[in-house]
Amino acid sequence: MIDFVKGALIIGGALFMLLASLGLLRLPDLLTRMHATTKAAALGVILIMLAAAMHFAEAGVVARSFAIIVFILMTAPVAAHVIGRAGYFVGSKLWSGTVKDELRPNYDPLTHELKSGLETQENAKRQPRDTDPD
């Protein structure tokens, strides 16, 4: 029975990783690709690490497997967010079917300043700088 569970976890993890790679190839823009690869690949790694922990059933291997799972859960979404935001800032084109762009009203592509959207009218005014052209 335990071999069946381990096999199902490994096959499920491999299928989620395959799904992530297909999403990377098939999806139209950077942001949707980042979404697919982060979610599916992270789930695939988690399932494979659970299978490895069950297979070896030693305290050291189980601890390392759970440490890897926690590391993936903490870093994958943050890394995808940072890469997606950097791609947006360098001008990566959005898919034509994108419904809402929440950064557009708060991001100035000339100065690369991003407003939080919580500024008051007085606080949101752009102050002239010495480096600005006349």
N, C-alpha and C positions, 0 to 999 in steps of 0.2 A: 504493500500500500504506500509506504513512504517513497519507494522508487517511482511510483506513478505520480505522486505529488511533485517530486523533484523534477521529473521529466516535463510535467505540465508547466511548472514555473520556468524552466529553461526555454521550452518552446514558446511560451507566452512572452517571455522577455525578448527572444529573438524576433518574434513577430512584431512586437512594438518597435524594436530597433529598425526592422525592415520598413515599417510604416513611417518612421521618422525619416528614413532615407528617401522614401517615395515622396513624402511631403517636401523635402528639400529640392527634389527634382521637379515636381509638378506645380507647386504653388507659385503665384505670380510675382510677389514682391518680397523684400527683405523682412518686413514685419510679420507677414503670415508664415514665412519659412522659419523664422525664429520661434514663433509660437509652436509650430508643429514639432520642430526638432527638440525643443526644450521639454515639452510635456511627454511626448512619446519615448524619446531616448532615456529620459530620467526614469520613467516607469519601467522600461526595459532593463536598465541597469539594476534597479531595485529588485525586480523579480529574479534576475540571475544571481544577485548577491544573496537573496533569501535561499535560493536553491543551493548555493555553495555552502552557506551556513548549515543547512540541513544535511548536506552530504557529508561534510567533515565532522560535524557535531563535536568539535573541540572548543574549549573556552576561548582560546586565542583566535581561532578562525571566526568564530561567531562574533566576538568583540570587534574584530577588524571589519567584518561584513556590515555590522550595524554602524560602525564609524563611517564607512564608505557611504552607506545609505543616508545618514544624517548629513554628511558633507555634500552629497549630491542634492539633497532637498534644500540645503541652505544656499548653495552657490549657483546652481543652474538657473533659477529664476532671476537672480541678481545679475548674472553674467548676460543673460538674454536681454534683460532690460537695458543694460549699459550698451551692449552692442547695437540693439535696435535704436536707442536714442542717438548714439554716435552716427549711425547710418542716416537717420533723419536729419541730423545737423549738417552732414556733408552733402546733403542733397539727393539722397537715394529716392528714386521716383516711387510714389505710392501707386497701388493698383487702381485702375479706373473704377472699380466697383467699391472702393473705400467709401463708406457712408459718412464717417465723421472724423475730422482731423482736429483733435482738441489742442494740439500744440500751436497751430497756425496763428490764432489771435494773440498768443503770448510770446511767440518767438520772433526775434528780429534777425533775419539771415545776414544782414550787413554787419551788425556788431556782435552777432552770436550771443545776444543777451536773452535770457529766458525769464520772463516775469512769472510770479506765482499766481497771478490772477486775483490776489487779495489786496493789491495796492489801492490806495485812495487816489483820487484824481490828481491831487497835488504831489503825492509820492510817485506816481507813475510817469510824470513828465520827464522826458529825457533831458539831462543836463548837458550843455555843450562842453566839449573837451578841447584841450590844446591841440590835439592831433586831428581834429575835424577840419575838413577843407572849408574855406570861407564861402 
